[in-house]
Amino acid sequence: MTCSRVIPVAELRGQDLGARAFVRARRLVGARFRPQGYDPATGLDCVGLVWAAYAAAGRRLVRPRDYPLRGWSRERIAEALGRAGFGAVDGPRQSGDVALIALAAGQFHLGLMGQTTFVHAHAGLRRVVETPVDQALSDAALWRFAPD
């Protein structure tokens, strides 16, 4: 499985990058899960999925490296999202928003939100999946790519 070609940023002007990234994420459903994975051909983790979807939509992001499975604080994750060009959302969800979900044992998870579904790299199922948005996801902290 490979990403679509990267679309030049000039072609994206006037279009909703987040919505395009969500469409690209949906195309990655079924891709293999791999910790620290960022290439759809070899496997993706939750960070790699978000970065691959945005790359396929035409925007390459600064990707964090060597992040642990557990132990990063919410502040470090927020800093990494900020360096990549995302800002915290205080308002209604839009397609392509990145959900930051706090899990048990100090673990955090990222995925891309749609209007009614959520695309994420599921470690337990060992693949990228699309699931309905439930109440827990509706309450997740959201991050949106902030245009230059």
Phi and psi in degrees as a GROMACS rama.xvg file:
@    title "Ramachandran Plot"
@    xaxis  label "Phi"
@    yaxis  label "Psi"
@TYPE xy
-129.798  158.45  THR-2
-74.6325  155.566  CYS-3
-66.6009  168.053  SER-4
-61.1196  152.814  ARG-5
-78.2641  128.272  VAL-6
-90.3014  130.112  ILE-7
-56.5439  142.876  PRO-8
-55.1774  -35.4637  VAL-9
-58.5479  -32.4964  ALA-10
-73.2701  -16.8062  GLU-11
-90.9592  -12.7808  LEU-12
-56.7732  133.346  ARG-13
83.5127  -1.00245  GLY-14
-114.833  157.051  GLN-15
-84.3874  104.092  ASP-16
-61.3355  -42.0481  LEU-17
-60.2257  -44.8095  GLY-18
-63.1895  -38.8097  ALA-19
-65.0497  -40.0594  ARG-20
-64.2312  -39.0932  ALA-21
-63.9828  -42.2551  PHE-22
-59.6597  -43.07  VAL-23
-66.0035  -37.7201  ARG-24
-62.3043  -41.0741  ALA-25
-61.1821  -32.2144  ARG-26
-70.1213  -16.5753  ARG-27
-92.0452  -2.62964  LEU-28
-57.1346  131.512  VAL-29
100.776  -16.3719  GLY-30
-61.7705  147.911  ALA-31
-65.5341  145.761  ARG-32
-86.2351  137.473  PHE-33
-149.311  125.673  ARG-34
-56.4428  136.698  PRO-35
64.598  12.8247  GLN-36
-77.957  134.79  GLY-37
-132.913  2.28686  TYR-38
-117.261  119.629  ASP-39
-56.3876  -26.2589  PRO-40
-71.4329  -28.3974  ALA-41
-113.936  -13.0815  THR-42
131.825  152.172  GLY-43
-130.302  145.814  LEU-44
-105.822  -171.927  ASP-45
-64.9834  -38.008  CYS-46
-68.4449  -46.5099  VAL-47
-59.8416  -36.2256  GLY-48
-62.0424  -48.8973  LEU-49
-60.2048  -47.1901  VAL-50
-66.7242  -39.0982  TRP-51
-67.0562  -39.2416  ALA-52
-64.9626  -43.3664  ALA-53
-68.473  -36.7788  TYR-54
-62.7292  -43.0674  ALA-55
-66.4747  -25.7448  ALA-56
-85.036  -3.97707  ALA-57
111.555  3.45445  GLY-58
-126.154  109.239  ARG-59
-80.2926  133.511  ARG-60
-110.848  154.126  LEU-61
-70.7095  118.844  VAL-62
-100.255  132.275  ARG-63
-67.4652  150.079  PRO-64
-121.064  151.21  ARG-65
52.5492  40.0966  ASP-66
-81.3575  145.686  TYR-67
-80.7366  160.479  PRO-68
-66.4893  -37.042  LEU-69
-133.433  158.095  ARG-70
106.022  -13.0669  GLY-71
-76.7699  137.353  TRP-72
-78.3444  160.485  SER-73
-57.3066  -36.1056  ARG-74
-63.7121  -42.2093  GLU-75
-66.1698  -37.5799  ARG-76
-67.1592  -42.4474  ILE-77
-60.718  -40.368  ALA-78
-62.5611  -43.7744  GLU-79
-64.1058  -42.1897  ALA-80
-63.4772  -41.533  LEU-81
-62.1642  -43.0503  GLY-82
-63.0243  -29.5651  ARG-83
-79.9964  -10.7669  ALA-84
109.077  8.3076  GLY-85
-95.5559  149.149  PHE-86
-126.664  151.549  GLY-87
-62.9482  143.32  ALA-88
-102.808  130.738  VAL-89
-123.964  83.4419  ASP-90
165.717  -170.445  GLY-91
-65.9886  149.987  PRO-92
-68.0571  144.715  ARG-93
-126.804  154.111  GLN-94
-59.1233  133.42  SER-95
96.312  -7.97417  GLY-96
-63.8611  144.834  ASP-97
-93.02  123.833  VAL-98
-90.6783  130.689  ALA-99
-108.396  113.312  LEU-100
-113.937  127.977  ILE-101
-86.2909  122.997  ALA-102
-106.702  176.596  LEU-103
-64.1382  160.28  ALA-104
61.0394  33.9662  ALA-105
70.1617  24.5952  GLY-106
-104.561  142.345  GLN-107
-119.198  157.792  PHE-108
-139.903  142.766  HIS-109
-117.894  153.861  LEU-110
-167.051  171.806  GLY-111
-103.855  130.404  LEU-112
-89.9532  141.384  MET-113
-113.162  -169.533  GLY-114
-68.9455  -38.4544  GLN-115
-128.895  -5.52812  THR-116
-132.249  165.579  THR-117
-131.648  128.516  PHE-118
-108.716  128.04  VAL-119
-154.613  161.336  HIS-120
-88.5257  110.26  ALA-121
-92.4774  111.024  HIS-122
-63.5737  -39.4407  ALA-123
-67.3625  -38.9063  GLY-124
-86.0207  -9.98719  LEU-125
63.3171  32.1982  ARG-126
-161.829  169.008  ARG-127
-79.9504  132.928  VAL-128
-132.116  162.54  VAL-129
-121.293  125.941  GLU-130
-128.142  158.714  THR-131
-65.8277  150.951  PRO-132
-77.4595  121.905  VAL-133
-106.783  -175.473  ASP-134
-61.5645  -41.2204  GLN-135
-59.4681  -41.8344  ALA-136
-69.8524  -34.8482  LEU-137
-62.4919  -26.4613  SER-138
-95.0507  0.754536  ASP-139
-67.637  150.936  ALA-140
-68.3869  134.366  ALA-141
-112.74  147.366  LEU-142
-129.883  139.297  TRP-143
-127.134  140.226  ARG-144
-64.4898  129.138  PHE-145
-99.4066  116.016  ALA-146
-59.8023  152.048  PRO-147
